[in-house]
Each structure stands twice: as C-alpha cells, then as structure tokens.
Amino acid sequence: MSAILPAGTPRDGGVRVDPGLPVLAGHYPGFPVFPGVGVLEVADQAIRAKFGADLVLSEIVSGRFLRPVLPGDTMTVEVAEQGEGFAAVVSTERGETARLQVRYRETP
C-alpha cells in the first residue's frame, strides 16, 4: 500500500489499494475485495497521524462497512474526536465505505 497522506491534506489520510496485493488473490477469488481489517488499519493510521503516534487502538466501539473497497480504489479518511474516542469515515471514489468509532489508550 502507499503511505498515508499527511494530516492537513483535504482529507485526513488516504491510501491507494494496489491491485497486486497478495491478500486480494484470496479475498475473494473472482471478485477481489480489500479486507475490512485493512480498512480499519488505514483509519487507525490516519487517526494516529493526526492525534498522536503514541496512541494504541484498544476498542472498536462500532464499525459499519457500507460498500466494498476494490483493487485500484483510493481510500480517503476523515477523522474527528468523538466523546472518549474517535470517529473515522472511510470513502472511495464511489462514496462512503465505512464508518468507524474507536477508542485508544496511550502507550505506557
């Protein structure tokens, strides 16, 4: 995958899904889809880039996956503080892909 874009770009982060990623061959054969855990990882990286690299993901409060992320898609992430954690909206060129609410703890 490409690197996350720096915080302060028009969106808070972004990454292009390389069609050659090995995970796509098995997820799913004949209809490759970027795994949801990868979407969560991209959101996590965007949150830590904006709010502090010393944060450690401790809880997924909620996760709603709205449409698949396909090879060649570019995911963008908008993040915001929300209550005791953070909210992330992941989108592609086709619209919103996921809405996540997560909590973190600081590293000791």
C-alpha positions in Angstrom: 0.0 0.0 0.0 1.0 3.6 -0.4 1.8 5.8 2.6 -0.9 7.7 4.4 -1.1 11.3 3.3 -0.1 13.8 5.9 -2.7 15.2 8.2 -4.0 18.6 7.0 -4.5 17.4 3.4 -8.0 17.9 2.1 -8.9 14.7 3.9 -7.0 13.4 6.9 -5.4 10.5 5.2 -5.6 8.4 2.1 -4.2 5.2 0.5 -4.4 3.5 -2.9 -5.2 -0.2 -2.9 -2.5 -1.8 -5.1 -4.2 -4.3 -7.4 -1.1 -6.6 -6.9 -1.6 -7.0 -3.1 -1.4 -10.7 -2.3 -4.3 -10.5 0.0 -6.6 -9.7 -2.9 -6.0 -13.0 -4.6 -7.7 -15.0 -1.8 -10.2 -12.4 -0.7 -12.3 -13.4 -2.8 -11.3 -15.4 -5.8 -13.0 -14.0 -8.9 -14.2 -10.9 -7.0 -11.2 -9.4 -5.1 -12.2 -7.1 -2.2 -9.8 -5.3 0.2 -10.4 -6.8 3.7 -12.3 -4.9 6.3 -9.4 -5.2 8.7 -7.3 -3.4 6.1 -9.8 -0.6 6.0 -9.6 -0.4 9.8 -5.8 -0.3 9.6 -6.0 2.7 7.2 -8.3 4.5 9.6 -6.1 3.7 12.6 -3.0 5.1 10.7 -4.9 8.3 9.9 -6.1 8.8 13.5 -2.6 8.3 14.9 -1.0 10.6 12.3 -3.4 13.4 13.3 -3.8 12.9 17.0 -0.6 11.1 18.2 1.6 8.2 17.2 1.7 7.1 20.8 -1.9 6.0 20.7 -2.7 2.3 20.8 -6.0 1.0 19.5 -7.9 -0.6 22.4 -11.5 -0.9 21.3 -13.7 -0.9 18.2 -16.9 0.7 19.5 -18.7 0.3 16.2 -17.9 -0.5 12.6 -20.2 -0.2 9.7 -19.0 -1.4 6.3 -21.1 0.2 3.6 -19.6 -0.9 0.3 -16.5 -2.9 -0.8 -13.1 -1.4 -1.4 -11.8 -2.8 -4.8 -8.4 -3.1 -6.3 -7.2 0.3 -7.6 -9.5 2.3 -5.3 -8.1 5.2 -3.3 -9.4 5.3 0.2 -9.6 8.6 1.9 -10.2 9.0 5.7 -11.8 11.8 7.6 -11.2 11.6 11.4 -12.6 13.6 14.3 -12.5 13.3 18.1 -15.8 12.0 19.4 -16.7 11.5 23.0 -14.0 9.3 24.6 -12.6 8.2 21.3 -12.5 9.0 17.6 -14.8 8.7 14.6 -13.5 7.8 11.1 -15.3 7.9 7.8 -13.5 6.0 5.0 -14.5 6.7 1.4 -13.5 5.8 -2.1 -14.4 7.3 -5.4 -17.8 5.6 -5.2 -18.7 7.1 -1.8 -18.6 6.1 1.8 -17.1 2.7 2.5 -17.0 2.5 6.3 -18.0 4.4 9.4 -15.9 3.5 12.5 -15.9 4.6 16.1 -12.8 3.6 18.1 -11.0 4.2 21.4 -7.4 4.3 22.2 -5.0 4.2 25.1 -1.6 5.8 25.4 1.4 3.6 25.5 2.9 3.3 29.0 
